[in-house]
Amino acid sequence: MKVKLTNQYCGPKGSFTPGSIIEVEYGEGQQLIIGGYAEAVADAKPSHAAKPAAAAPVVEAPVVEAAPEPAVEVPAVPKPKAKAKAKAKKAKAKRRGGAK
């Protein structure tokens, strides 16, 4: 199937700019057209004898606005000053030769 690209397209067969007409598999071409990435070329025909499926109707989802998230205050983690002081005191006492 031949399609005319409306956007840049990169794939295993190369990189193509908008406006390029490329040959792709029928299913891939249909996906590109449905997604709005390509337009069908007039002489494009399916590679199999089956009739092409009718395009599904476009159903737009309702727009739902998300509520703003409340500000969350993170409590400060207190520094373990008491442990650090006790450790320093033990180290100092050890250097002096005795424990207190």
BELGIUR-V17077 format. One record per run of one state. SS is the DSSP state (helix for helix, strand for strand, loop for the rest). FROM is the first residue (numbers start at 1). TO is the last residue. If there is no record, write none. Layout:
ss:SS from:FROM to:TO
ss:SS from:FROM to:TO
This chain:
ss:loop from:1 to:1
ss:strand from:2 to:5
ss:loop from:6 to:8
ss:strand from:9 to:11
ss:loop from:12 to:13
ss:strand from:14 to:16
ss:loop from:17 to:20
ss:strand from:21 to:23
ss:loop from:24 to:25
ss:helix from:26 to:34
ss:loop from:35 to:37
ss:strand from:38 to:40
ss:loop from:41 to:80
ss:helix from:81 to:96
ss:loop from:97 to:100
